[in-house]
Amino acid sequence: MISRTMVAGLCAVLLVLTGCSRQQSDWQKTRETNTADAYEQFLKKYPSGEFTAQAEARVKELYEERDWQKARDADTPEAYQAFLKQYPEGKWTEEARIRVENFTLAQAPGAAAPAGGPASAGAGTGTDAAATSPTPTPTPTPAKQTPAPAPSVAATPPPKSAAGSYGVQLGAFKSGPEAAHKHWVRLQKEYPALLGGLSSKVLISKTSAGQLYRLQTTGVTEKRARQICSSLKAESQACVVVPPRQG
């Protein structure tokens, strides 16, 4: 009786060990294949196994990487917004938010606003001048004749050169200024020749979604600003040229 019980116990142990060995072997093969289909097949075979949690996590990562690549290939605000809706707390969530914000900045009528500012001021001055023009000039009374002073010509200051007054926005972050600083450090390490000699600053702006921390570098010429953005965009990095403020 005892021997039968021992044999049954040994058989059970062997079955467990065989099952574990097979599961480990299948897990190793799945990791080597490293595709979403392979992990899903593994999960169907071992829905509550030793490696189930790892397989589920890897499937999510692979799907996010696939959808992130699709969003990058499309490179439109709609594509990034759709990605954010699907992955609000994923690996690429912060980068997607940066790109959406940069699209918003690029499409905003900021470049046209400075041109309109001085024009409006000029219109106001013209209105004031027109309002005072009907005032009759009083008839001068006979007085001691004094030589009229020579008309003074106001020197018109030369227009400010735009050289060195451009900037570049490299990202916009919701989590705080620390994220912006970390992004700047990473960019400098990856592109030392492109960003060498430049310094960064973080501007805080309020939007309907809350505060945004905009990472910018300023004090460059328009030519260099466009060169920086062209090079970064070729590497799939967010970048927007920021023109100088006028007025």
RODO-313952 format. One record per atom (N, C-alpha, C, O): x, y, z; residue in one letter. Coordinates in steps of 0.02 Angstrom, whole numbers, padded with zeros to 5 digits, always signed. Layout:
XYZa/...
***
This chain:
+00042-00060+00000m/+00000+00000+00000m/+00044+00062+00000m/+00031+00110-00037m/+00096+00061+00043i/+00140+00118+00047i/+00177+00128-00018i/+00187+00185-00041i/+00199+00071-00048s/+00237+00077-00110s/+00194+00106-00166s/+00219+00146-00207s/+00131+00088-00169r/+00087+00117-00220r/+00078+00192-00211r/+00078+00230-00259r/+00071+00211-00149t/+00063+00283-00134t/+00126+00322-00154t/+00121+00377-00182t/+00183+00292-00139m/+00246+00326-00157m/+00254+00331-00232m/+00276+00382-00258m/+00236+00277-00267v/+00240+00277-00341v/+00195+00331-00370v/+00213+00368-00415v/+00134+00334-00342a/+00086+00385-00367a/+00113+00455-00355a/+00107+00499-00397a/+00143+00465-00296g/+00171+00530-00280g/+00229+00548-00326g/+00234+00605-00349g/+00272+00500-00338l/+00328+00512-00383l/+00305+00528-00454l/+00333+00572-00487l/+00254+00493-00475c/+00226+00506-00542c/+00199+00577-00547c/+00209+00612-00596c/+00165+00598-00493a/+00138+00666-00493a/+00193+00718-00496a/+00188+00768-00532a/+00246+00705-00457v/+00303+00751-00457v/+00334+00754-00526v/+00351+00808-00550v/+00342+00697-00558l/+00372+00695-00625l/+00329+00732-00675l/+00356+00767-00719l/+00264+00726-00669l/+00219+00761-00715l/+00226+00837-00707l/+00228+00874-00757l/+00231+00859-00644v/+00238+00931-00631v/+00303+00956-00659v/+00307+01009-00691v/+00357+00916-00646l/+00422+00937-00671l/+00424+00938-00747l/+00454+00983-00777l/+00393+00889-00778t/+00390+00887-00851t/+00352+00946-00878t/+00373+00977-00927t/+00295+00963-00845g/+00256+01020-00867g/+00294+01085-00860g/+00292+01128-00905g/+00330+01093-00804c/+00370+01154-00794c/+00425+01159-00845c/+00439+01213-00872c/+00457+01101-00859s/+00511+01101-00908s/+00485+01120-00977s/+00518+01157-01013s/+00426+01094-00994r/+00397+01110-01060r/+00377+01184-01063r/+00388+01216-01115r/+00349+01210-01009q/+00329+01280-01008q/+00390+01326-01014q/+00388+01376-01050q/+00444+01308-00980q/+00505+01348-00985q/+00533+01346-01056q/+00557+01397-01082q/+00530+01288-01086s/+00555+01281-01154s/+00514+01323-01202s/+00541+01357-01246s/+00448+01320-01194d/+00404+01359-01237d/+00414+01434-01225d/+00411+01474-01272d/+00425+01453-01163w/+00437+01523-01147w/+00501+01549-01179w/+00504+01605-01205w/+00553+01508-01177q/+00616+01527-01208q/+00608+01536-01284q/+00634+01584-01313q/+00571+01491-01315k/+00559+01496-01387k/+00518+01559-01403k/+00530+01593-01453k/+00469+01573-01361t/+00427+01632-01371t/+00469+01696-01366t/+00460+01741-01406t/+00512+01699-01318r/+00555+01758-01309r/+00602+01767-01369r/+00616+01823-01390r/+00626+01712-01395e/+00671+01716-01453e/+00633+01741-01514e/+00660+01779-01555e/+00571+01719-01521t/+00530+01742-01578t/+00512+01816-01568t/+00517+01856-01615t/+00491+01834-01508n/+00478+01903-01488n/+00429+01940-01534n/+00443+01995-01558n/+00373+01908-01546t/+00319+01941-01583t/+00255+01937-01542t/+00248+01895-01498t/+00209+01982-01558a/+00145+01983-01521a/+00108+01918-01531a/+00078+01892-01484a/+00110+01890-01591d/+00075+01827-01605d/+00104+01770-01563d/+00068+01728-01536d/+00171+01769-01557a/+00203+01715-01518a/+00183+01719-01445a/+00170+01668-01413a/+00182+01780-01418y/+00163+01787-01347y/+00089+01771-01337y/+00071+01742-01285y/+00047+01787-01384e/-00024+01772-01377e/-00036+01696-01380e/-00077+01669-01343e/+00001+01662-01423q/-00004+01589-01425q/+00019+01558-01359q/-00011+01510-01335q/+00072+01586-01331f/+00096+01561-01267f/+00043+01571-01213f/+00033+01527-01171f/+00010+01629-01213l/-00042+01644-01163l/-00102+01597-01170l/-00133+01579-01120l/-00119+01579-01231k/-00174+01532-01241k/-00156+01463-01212k/-00199+01429-01184k/-00093+01445-01221k/-00072+01379-01197k/-00062+01378-01121k/-00075+01328-01088k/-00038+01436-01094y/-00025+01440-01022y/-00059+01503-00994y/-00025+01552-00979y/-00125+01501-00987p/-00161+01561-00965p/-00147+01581-00892p/-00158+01638-00873p/-00122+01534-00852s/-00106+01550-00782s/-00041+01518-00762s/-00035+01488-00708s/+00008+01523-00805g/+00071+01491-00793g/+00121+01536-00758g/+00106+01592-00736g/+00181+01511-00754e/+00235+01546-00718e/+00255+01611-00753e/+00275+01660-00721e/+00249+01612-00820f/+00272+01669-00859f/+00214+01710-00889f/+00224+01751-00934f/+00154+01698-00864t/+00095+01731-00893t/+00099+01808-00887t/+00086+01843-00935t/+00117+01832-00828a/+00119+01905-00818a/+00171+01937-00864a/+00159+01991-00892a/+00229+01905-00871q/+00280+01932-00915q/+00257+01933-00988q/+00271+01981-01024q/+00223+01880-01008a/+00199+01877-01076a/+00146+01931-01090a/+00147+01963-01143a/+00101+01941-01042e/+00050+01993-01051e/+00081+02063-01056e/+00061+02103-01097e/+00131+02075-01014a/+00164+02141-01016a/+00200+02151-01082a/+00199+02206-01110a/+00232+02099-01107r/+00269+02106-01170r/+00222+02115-01229r/+00239+02152-01276r/+00165+02084-01228v/+00116+02094-01281v/+00094+02167-01284v/+00090+02196-01338v/+00081+02196-01227k/+00061+02267-01224k/+00117+02311-01252k/+00103+02358-01290k/+00179+02297-01233e/+00235+02337-01258e/+00241+02333-01334e/+00252+02384-01367e/+00234+02273-01360l/+00241+02264-01433l/+00185+02299-01471l/+00198+02329-01523l/+00124+02296-01445y/+00069+02331-01478y/+00078+02407-01474y/+00063+02443-01522y/+00104+02431-01417e/+00115+02503-01412e/+00170+02525-01460e/+00164+02577-01493e/+00224+02486-01465e/+00278+02503-01511e/+00253+02503-01583e/+00273+02545-01623e/+00210+02456-01600r/+00182+02453-01667r/+00140+02515-01682r/+00147+02546-01734r/+00096+02532-01635d/+00052+02590-01646d/+00090+02656-01643d/+00072+02704-01677d/+00143+02658-01603w/+00184+02719-01601w/+00220+02729-01668w/+00226+02785-01693w/+00244+02675-01698q/+00276+02680-01763q/+00227+02704-01816q/+00245+02743-01860q/+00165+02680-01812k/+00113+02702-01859k/+00101+02777-01850k/+00094+02814-01900k/+00097+02800-01788a/+00086+02872-01776a/+00144+02913-01802a/+00134+02967-01831a/+00205+02889-01792r/+00264+02925-01816r/+00265+02927-01893r/+00284+02978-01922r/+00246+02872-01924d/+00245+02870-01997d/+00194+02919-02025d/+00206+02953-02075d/+00135+02923-01992a/+00084+02971-02014a/+00106+03042-01998a/+00096+03087-02039a/+00135+03053-01939d/+00161+03118-01918d/+00110+03174-01926d/+00124+03225-01957d/+00051+03164-01897t/-00001+03214-01898t/-00028+03223-01826t/-00022+03176-01786t/-00057+03281-01810p/-00085+03289-01743p/-00139+03237-01727p/-00144+03212-01671p/-00179+03220-01778e/-00232+03171-01768e/-00204+03103-01750e/-00232+03067-01707e/-00149+03084-01783a/-00119+03018-01769a/-00092+03015-01698a/-00101+02965-01663a/-00059+03069-01676y/-00032+03069-01608y/-00087+03073-01555y/-00081+03043-01502y/-00141+03109-01570q/-00197+03113-01523q/-00232+03046-01516q/-00253+03027-01462q/-00238+03011-01572a/-00268+02944-01570a/-00224+02897-01529a/-00250+02855-01491a/-00159+02903-01536f/-00113+02862-01497f/-00121+02877-01422f/-00122+02832-01381f/-00125+02942-01405l/-00133+02961-01335l/-00198+02935-01305l/-00201+02916-01247l/-00250+02933-01345k/-00314+02908-01321k/-00309+02834-01306k/-00339+02809-01258k/-00270+02798-01346q/-00263+02726-01337q/-00213+02708-01282q/-00220+02658-01248q/-00161+02751-01275y/-00108+02737-01226y/-00097+02800-01183y/-00047+02834-01192y/-00143+02815-01137p/-00136+02876-01097p/-00078+02874-01047p/-00057+02926-01023p/-00052+02815-01032e/+00002+02809-00983e/+00055+02760-01008e/+00080+02719-00970e/+00072+02764-01072g/+00118+02716-01100g/+00190+02742-01103g/+00206+02796-01077g/+00232+02703-01135k/+00303+02719-01141k/+00315+02782-01182k/+00359+02821-01167k/+00274+02791-01235w/+00284+02847-01281w/+00233+02902-01271w/+00227+02947-01313w/+00196+02900-01216t/+00144+02949-01204t/+00171+03021-01201t/+00144+03066-01233t/+00224+03031-01163e/+00252+03098-01155e/+00277+03125-01222e/+00268+03184-01238e/+00310+03082-01261e/+00335+03104-01327e/+00278+03122-01373e/+00283+03171-01411e/+00223+03084-01370a/+00165+03100-01412a/+00135+03167-01392a/+00115+03206-01436a/+00132+03182-01327r/+00106+03247-01304r/+00151+03304-01329r/+00126+03357-01349r/+00216+03292-01327i/+00263+03343-01352i/+00248+03359-01425i/+00247+03418-01445i/+00238+03308-01464r/+00228+03318-01536r/+00161+03352-01551r/+00157+03393-01596r/+00110+03334-01513v/+00046+03368-01522v/+00053+03442-01506v/+00028+03484-01543v/+00087+03458-01451e/+00096+03528-01431e/+00137+03566-01483e/+00122+03624-01497e/+00187+03534-01511n/+00228+03568-01562n/+00188+03581-01625n/+00198+03632-01658n/+00144+03535-01644f/+00100+03547-01701f/+00055+03606-01686f/+00043+03648-01730f/+00029+03610-01625t/-00015+03665-01605t/+00022+03731-01610t/-00005+03781-01634t/+00084+03732-01586l/+00124+03793-01589l/+00138+03814-01661l/+00135+03873-01678l/+00154+03765-01702a/+00171+03780-01772a/+00111+03806-01810a/+00118+03847-01855a/+00050+03783-01793q/-00010+03803-01829q/-00043+03865-01800q/-00088+03893-01830q/-00020+03887-01741a/-00050+03946-01710a/-00031+04008-01750a/+00023+04011-01779a/-00075+04059-01752p/-00062+04119-01791p/-00013+04165-01756p/-00022+04226-01756p/+00040+04137-01727g/+00089+04178-01690g/+00131+04220-01736g/+00149+04276-01720g/+00147+04192-01796a/+00190+04229-01842a/+00154+04289-01870a/+00186+04340-01885a/+00088+04284-01879a/+00051+04340-01908a/+00035+04394-01856a/+00026+04452-01873a/+00033+04374-01792a/+00014+04421-01740a/+00062+04480-01734a/+00039+04537-01729a/+00129+04469-01733p/+00174+04526-01727p/+00166+04576-01783p/+00172+04636-01772p/+00152+04550-01844a/+00145+04596-01900a/+00083+04639-01891a/+00082+04697-01911a/+00030+04610-01860g/-00031+04648-01849g/-00024+04698-01793g/-00060+04748-01792g/+00021+04685-01745g/+00027+04729-01687g/+00047+04799-01706g/+00010+04845-01688g/+00104+04809-01741p/+00123+04877-01759p/+00072+04910-01804p/+00062+04971-01800p/+00038+04872-01847a/-00012+04902-01892a/-00069+04931-01851a/-00093+04985-01865a/-00090+04894-01800s/-00145+04919-01758s/-00123+04982-01722s/-00162+05030-01717s/-00061+04983-01698a/-00037+05043-01664a/-00036+05102-01711a/-00053+05158-01692a/-00016+05089-01772g/-00014+05143-01821g/-00083+05170-01836g/-00093+05230-01844g/-00132+05124-01838a/-00200+05146-01852a/-00226+05190-01796a/-00260+05239-01808a/-00209+05172-01734g/-00231+05213-01677g/-00201+05282-01680g/-00236+05331-01666g/-00138+05288-01699t/-00106+05353-01704t/-00138+05395-01758t/-00148+05455-01751t/-00155+05361-01813g/-00188+05398-01868g/-00255+05424-01847g/-00273+05480-01866g/-00292+05387-01808t/-00358+05409-01786t/-00352+05470-01741t/-00391+05517-01746t/-00303+05469-01696d/-00293+05526-01652d/-00275+05589-01692d/-00299+05643-01677d/-00234+05580-01742a/-00214+05638-01783a/-00273+05665-01821a/-00281+05726-01827a/-00316+05621-01846a/-00375+05645-01883a/-00423+05681-01837a/-00456+05729-01858a/-00427+05660-01774a/-00473+05691-01728a/-00451+05762-01711a/-00493+05804-01696a/-00387+05776-01712t/-00363+05842-01693t/-00356+05888-01752t/-00347+05949-01743t/-00360+05862-01813s/-00349+05904-01872s/-00402+05958-01882s/-00383+06012-01905s/-00467+05948-01866p/-00516+06001-01877p/-00508+06061-01830p/-00539+06112-01842p/-00469+06056-01779t/-00462+06112-01731t/-00435+06174-01768t/-00380+06171-01796t/-00472+06229-01767p/-00449+06288-01804p/-00386+06316-01772p/-00376+06315-01711p/-00343+06341-01815t/-00281+06371-01793t/-00294+06445-01774t/-00318+06482-01816t/-00278+06465-01714p/-00292+06535-01695p/-00250+06584-01735p/-00192+06570-01752p/-00281+06642-01750t/-00246+06693-01789t/-00192+06724-01745t/-00206+06748-01691t/-00131+06723-01769p/-00076+06750-01727p/-00083+06824-01718p/-00099+06860-01766p/-00072+06848-01659t/-00074+06920-01645t/-00006+06950-01661t/+00045+06916-01655t/-00005+07012-01680p/+00059+07043-01696p/+00105+07038-01636p/+00088+07057-01580p/+00162+07014-01648a/+00211+07005-01595a/+00280+07016-01623a/+00290+07026-01683a/+00326+07013-01577k/+00395+07023-01596k/+00416+06967-01643k/+00407+06908-01628k/+00443+06985-01699q/+00463+06936-01748q/+00527+06901-01724q/+00579+06933-01713q/+00522+06837-01718t/+00581+06797-01700t/+00595+06747-01755t/+00548+06720-01784t/+00656+06734-01768p/+00671+06686-01822p/+00644+06617-01805p/+00653+06592-01749p/+00612+06588-01854a/+00584+06521-01843a/+00640+06470-01837a/+00688+06471-01876a/+00634+06426-01788p/+00687+06375-01780p/+00688+06327-01839p/+00636+06311-01868p/+00745+06304-01854a/+00751+06256-01909a/+00714+06192-01890a/+00721+06168-01834a/+00677+06165-01937p/+00639+06104-01922p/+00687+06047-01904p/+00736+06033-01939p/+00670+06016-01848s/+00713+05961-01826s/+00689+05897-01859s/+00629+05882-01860s/+00734+05860-01884v/+00718+05796-01917v/+00734+05740-01868v/+00792+05730-01849v/+00682+05704-01848a/+00692+05649-01801a/+00729+05593-01835a/+00709+05568-01888a/+00782+05573-01805a/+00821+05518-01834a/+00782+05453-01826a/+00764+05435-01770a/+00771+05419-01881t/+00736+05355-01879t/+00785+05300-01861t/+00833+05289-01898t/+00774+05266-01806p/+00821+05214-01787p/+00821+05158-01837p/+00768+05138-01862p/+00878+05131-01853p/+00881+05076-01901p/+00845+05016-01873p/+00845+05004-01813p/+00813+04977-01917p/+00778+04917-01892p/+00826+04869-01860p/+00882+04859-01882p/+00801+04838-01807k/+00842+04790-01771k/+00855+04730-01815k/+00812+04706-01851k/+00915+04707-01812s/+00933+04648-01851s/+00902+04587-01818s/+00901+04580-01757s/+00877+04542-01861a/+00847+04481-01835a/+00899+04429-01817a/+00882+04376-01790a/+00962+04444-01831a/+01015+04396-01817a/+01020+04384-01742a/+01024+04431-01703a/+01019+04321-01724g/+01026+04303-01654g/+00964+04312-01612g/+00966+04306-01551g/+00907+04327-01644s/+00846+04339-01605s/+00795+04284-01615s/+00739+04289-01589s/+00813+04232-01650y/+00767+04175-01659y/+00776+04124-01604y/+00827+04124-01568y/+00728+04080-01597g/+00732+04027-01549g/+00707+03962-01579g/+00683+03960-01636g/+00713+03909-01540v/+00690+03843-01562v/+00655+03810-01503v/+00683+03807-01448v/+00595+03786-01514q/+00560+03748-01462q/+00571+03674-01474q/+00559+03648-01529q/+00593+03640-01422l/+00613+03570-01428l/+00564+03523-01393l/+00574+03462-01393l/+00513+03550-01363g/+00464+03507-01330g/+00420+03546-01283g/+00436+03602-01263g/+00364+03515-01265a/+00318+03544-01216a/+00295+03488-01170a/+00273+03436-01193a/+00301+03499-01105f/+00290+03446-01057f/+00236+03466-01006f/+00231+03524-00987f/+00197+03416-00985k/+00145+03428-00935k/+00168+03409-00865k/+00143+03434-00816k/+00216+03363-00862s/+00236+03336-00797s/+00276+03385-00754s/+00278+03378-00693s/+00308+03434-00786g/+00346+03483-00747g/+00411+03502-00780g/+00430+03473-00831g/+00446+03552-00752p/+00509+03575-00783p/+00564+03523-00781p/+00610+03525-00823p/+00561+03476-00734e/+00613+03425-00730e/+00615+03384-00794e/+00668+03367-00818e/+00556+03368-00820a/+00552+03328-00882a/+00584+03366-00940a/+00617+03337-00982a/+00572+03432-00941a/+00601+03473-00994a/+00677+03474-00989a/+00712+03468-01039a/+00704+03481-00928h/+00776+03483-00919h/+00808+03416-00937h/+00861+03414-00968h/+00775+03362-00919k/+00801+03296-00937k/+00803+03287-01013k/+00849+03258-01040k/+00751+03312-01046h/+00748+03307-01120h/+00805+03347-01151h/+00836+03325-01200h/+00820+03405-01123w/+00875+03446-01148w/+00942+03411-01140w/+00984+03412-01186w/+00953+03381-01082v/+01016+03345-01069v/+01024+03287-01119v/+01078+03275-01144v/+00968+03252-01131r/+00971+03195-01178r/+00987+03219-01249r/+01027+03189-01284r/+00955+03274-01270l/+00967+03300-01337l/+01039+03323-01345l/+01070+03312-01397l/+01066+03355-01294q/+01136+03377-01298q/+01184+03319-01303q/+01235+03323-01338q/+01169+03265-01270k/+01212+03206-01274k/+01207+03173-01343k/+01257+03148-01369k/+01147+03172-01371e/+01137+03139-01435e/+01159+03182-01494e/+01180+03156-01546e/+01154+03249-01487y/+01171+03294-01542y/+01218+03350-01519y/+01200+03408-01520y/+01278+03331-01497p/+01323+03383-01469p/+01346+03434-01521p/+01354+03493-01505p/+01357+03412-01583a/+01380+03458-01634a/+01324+03507-01653a/+01338+03565-01670a/+01262+03484-01651l/+01206+03526-01672l/+01187+03577-01619l/+01171+03634-01635l/+01190+03557-01556l/+01167+03600-01501l/+01223+03628-01458l/+01212+03658-01406l/+01284+03617-01480g/+01342+03640-01441g/+01342+03716-01433g/+01328+03753-01480g/+01358+03739-01373g/+01362+03810-01359g/+01296+03844-01345g/+01294+03904-01332g/+01241+03806-01347l/+01175+03835-01335l/+01153+03820-01263l/+01175+03771-01233l/+01110+03863-01237s/+01081+03852-01171s/+01006+03847-01177s/+00977+03868-01227s/+00975+03818-01128s/+00903+03807-01130s/+00866+03849-01079s/+00896+03875-01032s/+00802+03857-01090k/+00758+03888-01041k/+00690+03855-01045k/+00671+03829-01097k/+00653+03857-00991v/+00587+03826-00988v/+00535+03881-00976v/+00538+03916-00925v/+00488+03888-01022l/+00435+03937-01016l/+00371+03903-00994l/+00353+03850-01021l/+00336+03933-00947i/+00273+03904-00923i/+00215+03940-00958i/+00212+04001-00959i/+00170+03901-00986s/+00110+03929-01018s/+00049+03891-00996s/+00053+03831-00982s/-00007+03925-00993k/-00069+03894-00972k/-00111+03878-01033k/-00120+03920-01077k/-00138+03817-01036t/-00181+03796-01090t/-00245+03766-01060t/-00251+03761-00999t/-00291+03748-01103s/-00353+03718-01079s/-00340+03651-01044s/-00380+03629-01003s/-00284+03620-01060a/-00267+03555-01030a/-00225+03564-00967a/-00206+03514-00935a/-00210+03626-00947g/-00169+03638-00889g/-00104+03672-00908g/-00097+03697-00963g/-00057+03674-00862q/+00007+03707-00875q/+00051+03664-00919q/+00053+03603-00913q/+00087+03698-00965l/+00136+03666-01007l/+00204+03698-00996l/+00209+03759-00986l/+00255+03658-00997y/+00323+03682-00987y/+00360+03674-01054y/+00378+03619-01074y/+00371+03731-01086r/+00400+03731-01153r/+00476+03736-01149r/+00503+03783-01120r/+00510+03688-01179l/+00583+03688-01181l/+00606+03724-01243l/+00589+03705-01299l/+00644+03778-01234q/+00668+03818-01290q/+00742+03834-01282q/+00768+03835-01227q/+00774+03848-01338t/+00840+03877-01339t/+00836+03938-01384t/+00807+03935-01438t/+00865+03993-01363t/+00858+04057-01399t/+00926+04086-01415t/+00979+04058-01400t/+00923+04145-01448g/+00985+04181-01464g/+01021+04154-01524g/+01082+04157-01528g/+00983+04126-01572v/+01014+04100-01633v/+00986+04137-01693v/+00933+04169-01689v/+01021+04133-01749t/+00997+04164-01810t/+00941+04122-01840t/+00933+04063-01823t/+00904+04152-01884e/+00850+04115-01917e/+00879+04055-01955e/+00850+04001-01955e/+00936+04066-01988k/+00967+04012-02027k/+00985+03953-01982k/+00972+03895-02000k/+01015+03967-01924r/+01034+03913-01880r/+00973+03879-01848r/+00972+03819-01839r/+00922+03919-01832a/+00861+03890-01803a/+00830+03840-01852a/+00809+03786-01832a/+00826+03859-01915r/+00796+03815-01965r/+00842+03754-01977r/+00817+03699-01990r/+00906+03764-01974q/+00953+03708-01982q/+00945+03658-01925q/+00945+03597-01936q/+00937+03683-01863i/+00928+03639-01805i/+00865+03598-01813i/+00865+03537-01803i/+00810+03632-01830c/+00746+03596-01836c/+00747+03546-01894c/+00720+03491-01889c/+00779+03565-01948s/+00782+03520-02005s/+00820+03456-01986s/+00799+03401-02003s/+00876+03465-01951s/+00916+03407-01931s/+00879+03364-01880s/+00881+03302-01884s/+00846+03395-01831l/+00810+03357-01780l/+00750+03320-01808l/+00736+03263-01790l/+00713+03353-01852k/+00655+03321-01882k/+00675+03261-01925k/+00638+03212-01930k/+00734+03265-01956a/+00758+03208-01994a/+00772+03148-01949a/+00773+03091-01972a/+00782+03162-01884e/+00792+03108-01835e/+00728+03094-01796e/+00730+03063-01743e/+00671+03118-01822s/+00605+03107-01791s/+00601+03139-01722s/+00568+03113-01677s/+00635+03197-01714q/+00631+03235-01652q/+00587+03296-01662q/+00588+03327-01716q/+00548+03313-01611a/+00504+03370-01616a/+00544+03435-01616a/+00592+03441-01578a/+00525+03483-01658c/+00561+03546-01661c/+00519+03597-01698c/+00489+03582-01750c/+00517+03658-01672v/+00480+03713-01704v/+00522+03776-01699v/+00547+03793-01646v/+00529+03812-01756v/+00564+03875-01756v/+00521+03928-01723v/+00462+03934-01740v/+00549+03967-01677v/+00512+04019-01642v/+00539+04087-01666v/+00596+04105-01651v/+00499+04125-01704p/+00523+04190-01729p/+00528+04241-01673p/+00496+04232-01621p/+00566+04294-01683p/+00573+04345-01630p/+00509+04384-01621p/+00471+04393-01669p/+00497+04407-01560r/+00439+04450-01547r/+00453+04520-01573r/+00508+04546-01565r/+00404+04548-01604q/+00411+04616-01630q/+00368+04664-01590q/+00320+04645-01557q/+00387+04726-01594g/+00347+04777-01561g/+00368+04788-01489g/+00339+04830-01454g/
***
